[in-house]
Amino acid sequence: MKPRHKRALMIVAALAVIGIAALLILNALNSNIALYVTPSDVVAGKAPQGQAFRIGGLVKEGSLKRDGLTVHFVITDLVKDIPVSYTGILPDLFKAGKGAVIQGNLNPQGEFIASEVLAKHDENYMPPEAKHALEQAQKNGSAK
């Protein structure tokens, strides 16, 4: 085999390895993406089916119920409510009436089964997406 052919073969092999590595990286990134939706979007059927996503809003006052390590509560955007179930230890700042972002899946009964609960860390801070979603939900809810 001529040196020119060996070089061409090495270049093709290197490009193939780079292409496979890029595909594996993109696949890993795609499987770790969690879309953010509001309770109003979930009720409207805009939530991803069969895929983990994040839902954000306020923990509804009086909805927090504990059953051992399992906690049941309702997340709201002040227009629509979604029941949530989480098994594990909640963050210290998690309280009724405060903001939260929850990651998990929706079960067939319409309950959100959480795998991770994030509480808002400062009473003046709310993620821009959550603030915008709450404002939009209030506008849409008051327009009906």
C-alpha positions as CSV (number, residue, x, y, z in Angstrom):
1,M,0.0,0.0,0.0
2,K,1.3,3.4,-1.0
3,P,2.0,6.0,1.7
4,R,-0.7,8.3,0.2
5,H,-3.3,5.5,0.6
6,K,-2.2,4.9,4.2
7,R,-2.7,8.6,5.0
8,A,-6.1,8.7,3.4
9,L,-7.2,5.6,5.3
10,M,-5.9,7.2,8.6
11,I,-7.9,10.4,7.9
12,V,-11.1,8.5,7.1
13,A,-10.6,6.4,10.3
14,A,-10.0,9.6,12.4
15,L,-13.1,11.3,10.9
16,A,-15.2,8.2,11.7
17,V,-14.0,8.2,15.3
18,I,-14.8,11.9,15.7
19,G,-18.2,11.4,14.2
20,I,-19.1,8.5,16.5
21,A,-17.8,10.5,19.5
22,A,-20.0,13.5,18.5
23,L,-23.1,11.3,18.2
24,L,-22.5,9.7,21.6
25,I,-22.1,13.2,23.2
26,L,-25.2,14.6,21.5
27,N,-27.2,11.5,22.6
28,A,-26.1,11.9,26.2
29,L,-26.9,15.6,26.2
30,N,-30.3,15.0,24.6
31,S,-31.3,12.4,27.2
32,N,-30.4,14.8,30.1
33,I,-32.5,17.7,28.9
34,A,-35.5,18.4,31.1
35,L,-38.0,20.9,29.7
36,Y,-39.6,23.4,31.9
37,V,-43.4,23.7,31.9
38,T,-46.0,25.3,34.0
39,P,-49.1,23.6,35.7
40,S,-51.3,25.4,33.1
41,D,-49.2,23.8,30.3
42,V,-49.5,20.4,31.9
43,V,-53.3,20.7,32.2
44,A,-53.4,21.9,28.5
45,G,-51.5,18.7,27.5
46,K,-48.3,20.5,26.5
47,A,-46.1,18.4,28.8
48,P,-43.7,15.9,27.3
49,Q,-45.1,12.4,27.4
50,G,-42.9,9.6,28.6
51,Q,-40.0,12.0,29.3
52,A,-38.8,13.7,32.4
53,F,-39.5,17.4,32.6
54,R,-39.5,20.2,35.2
55,I,-42.6,21.9,36.5
56,G,-42.4,25.1,38.5
57,G,-44.7,27.3,40.5
58,L,-45.8,27.9,44.1
59,V,-46.5,25.2,46.7
60,K,-50.2,25.6,47.4
61,E,-51.0,26.6,51.0
62,G,-52.5,23.8,53.0
63,S,-51.6,21.1,50.5
64,L,-48.5,19.7,52.2
65,K,-49.1,16.2,53.6
66,R,-46.4,13.8,54.9
67,D,-46.7,10.0,54.9
68,G,-43.3,8.8,56.2
69,L,-40.7,9.8,53.7
70,T,-43.3,10.4,51.0
71,V,-44.6,13.9,50.7
72,H,-47.8,14.9,48.8
73,F,-48.4,18.6,47.8
74,V,-49.9,20.7,45.1
75,I,-47.8,23.0,42.8
76,T,-49.7,25.9,41.3
77,D,-49.2,28.8,38.9
78,L,-52.2,30.5,40.6
79,V,-54.4,29.3,37.7
80,K,-54.1,25.6,37.5
81,D,-52.9,23.0,40.1
82,I,-51.0,19.8,39.8
83,P,-50.7,17.2,42.6
84,V,-47.2,16.1,43.3
85,S,-45.7,13.1,45.1
86,Y,-42.1,13.0,46.2
87,T,-40.3,10.3,48.2
88,G,-37.2,11.6,49.9
89,I,-35.9,14.5,52.0
90,L,-37.1,17.9,51.0
91,P,-34.8,21.0,50.9
92,D,-34.8,23.1,54.1
93,L,-36.3,26.1,52.3
94,F,-39.2,24.1,50.9
95,K,-42.5,25.5,52.4
96,A,-46.1,26.1,51.5
97,G,-46.6,29.3,49.7
98,K,-43.0,29.4,48.4
99,G,-41.6,28.8,44.9
100,A,-40.3,25.4,43.8
101,V,-39.1,23.6,40.7
102,I,-39.7,19.9,40.6
103,Q,-38.3,17.4,38.1
104,G,-40.0,14.1,37.3
105,N,-42.7,12.4,35.3
106,L,-46.5,12.6,35.0
107,N,-48.2,9.3,35.8
108,P,-51.4,8.2,34.0
109,Q,-53.6,9.4,36.8
110,G,-52.3,13.0,36.4
111,E,-50.1,13.1,39.4
112,F,-46.6,14.4,39.0
113,I,-44.1,11.9,40.5
114,A,-41.0,13.9,41.4
115,S,-37.5,12.7,41.4
116,E,-36.0,16.0,42.5
117,V,-37.3,19.0,44.3
118,L,-35.6,22.4,44.3
119,A,-36.7,25.1,46.6
120,K,-36.2,28.8,45.9
121,H,-33.2,29.9,47.9
122,D,-34.0,33.6,48.5
123,E,-37.4,35.1,49.1
124,N,-36.7,37.8,46.5
125,Y,-35.4,35.4,43.8
126,M,-37.4,33.4,41.3
127,P,-36.0,31.8,38.1
128,P,-36.8,34.0,35.1
129,E,-38.7,31.2,33.4
130,A,-40.9,30.6,36.5
131,K,-41.6,34.3,37.0
132,H,-42.5,34.7,33.3
133,A,-44.7,31.5,33.4
134,L,-46.5,32.7,36.6
135,E,-47.2,36.2,35.0
136,Q,-48.4,34.6,31.7
137,A,-50.7,32.1,33.6
138,Q,-52.2,35.0,35.7
139,K,-52.8,37.0,32.5
140,N,-54.4,34.1,30.7
141,G,-56.4,33.1,33.7
142,S,-57.8,36.6,34.3
143,A,-58.6,37.0,30.6
144,K,-60.9,33.9,30.7
